[in-house]
Amino acid sequence: MKYIRLFLVCLAVCLLSANLYAGEVAQGKCVEYNETARQITIEEYDTVISKDNPYGKSTGNMLVFDCTTAKIGIKPAAGDVLRIAFEKQGETRKALKVMNVSKQDLRKK
């Protein structure tokens, strides 16, 4: 009984600490990728997915991400659909990973 209680406490601590380090995720159409300034601007999409809108509908919000230390897969271009994992640091959105959803074919893996 002692070990089960200890295991449950350890499990709870692990789950809570994992959520503290989780970043946020945004998805949308790439409006601009400034390679020299290492910034990406996207037009954010909502999370309602349908046959007509496989990536969601535009919310009209323009989001700017600092990509100085981000891992970027396929180089984004204007019009590509991107999924960006980021952390908010004050008013700045610091991108952690950038995935080009529209050019990546997961079925080939």
C-alpha positions in Angstrom: 0.0 0.0 0.0 2.9 2.3 0.8 4.5 1.8 -2.6 1.2 2.4 -4.5 0.7 5.7 -2.7 4.4 6.7 -3.4 3.9 5.7 -7.1 0.8 7.8 -7.4 2.4 10.8 -5.9 5.4 10.5 -8.2 3.1 10.0 -11.2 1.2 13.2 -10.3 4.4 15.2 -9.9 5.6 14.0 -13.3 2.4 14.9 -15.0 2.2 18.3 -13.4 5.8 19.2 -14.2 5.3 18.0 -17.9 2.5 20.5 -18.3 4.6 23.4 -16.9 7.1 23.0 -19.8 4.5 22.5 -22.6 4.4 25.2 -25.2 1.4 26.6 -27.0 0.6 25.8 -30.6 -0.7 28.0 -33.4 -1.6 27.1 -37.0 -2.2 29.3 -40.0 -1.3 30.5 -43.4 2.2 32.0 -43.8 1.9 35.7 -44.7 5.7 36.4 -44.6 8.9 34.6 -43.7 11.7 37.1 -43.1 14.8 35.0 -43.2 17.3 37.8 -42.2 15.2 38.9 -39.2 14.2 35.3 -38.4 10.5 36.2 -38.1 7.4 34.5 -39.4 4.0 36.2 -39.7 0.9 33.9 -40.0 -2.8 34.5 -40.4 -4.1 32.3 -37.6 -6.7 29.5 -38.2 -9.2 28.2 -35.7 -9.4 24.5 -34.7 -12.7 23.7 -36.5 -11.7 21.2 -39.2 -14.1 20.1 -42.0 -13.9 18.7 -45.5 -14.1 22.2 -46.9 -11.4 23.5 -44.5 -8.9 20.7 -43.6 -6.7 23.2 -41.7 -9.5 25.3 -40.1 -10.9 28.7 -41.0 -9.0 32.0 -40.8 -9.7 34.0 -37.6 -8.2 37.2 -39.1 -5.6 37.4 -36.4 -2.0 38.1 -37.6 0.6 36.6 -35.3 4.3 37.3 -35.4 6.9 34.7 -34.2 10.5 35.1 -33.3 12.3 32.2 -34.9 15.9 32.9 -33.9 16.3 29.5 -32.1 13.5 27.6 -33.7 13.9 24.3 -35.4 12.4 24.8 -38.9 11.6 21.8 -41.1 10.7 22.6 -44.7 11.4 26.2 -45.5 8.1 28.2 -45.3 6.9 30.4 -48.1 3.9 32.8 -48.4 0.7 30.8 -48.6 2.0 27.6 -46.9 0.0 26.3 -43.9 2.3 26.2 -40.8 2.0 24.7 -37.4 4.2 26.5 -34.8 5.0 25.4 -31.3 5.9 28.5 -29.2 6.4 30.0 -25.8 5.2 33.4 -24.8 7.8 35.6 -23.2 6.1 38.8 -22.3 4.7 40.2 -25.5 7.0 38.1 -27.7 6.1 34.7 -29.2 9.3 32.7 -29.3 8.9 29.8 -31.8 10.3 26.4 -30.7 9.4 24.3 -33.8 8.0 25.2 -37.2 6.3 22.5 -39.3 5.2 23.2 -42.9 1.9 21.3 -42.9 1.0 21.9 -46.5 4.3 20.6 -47.9 4.9 17.7 -45.6 3.4 14.3 -46.6 3.2 12.1 -43.5 2.1 9.1 -45.5 5.5 8.7 -47.1 7.1 8.0 -43.7 
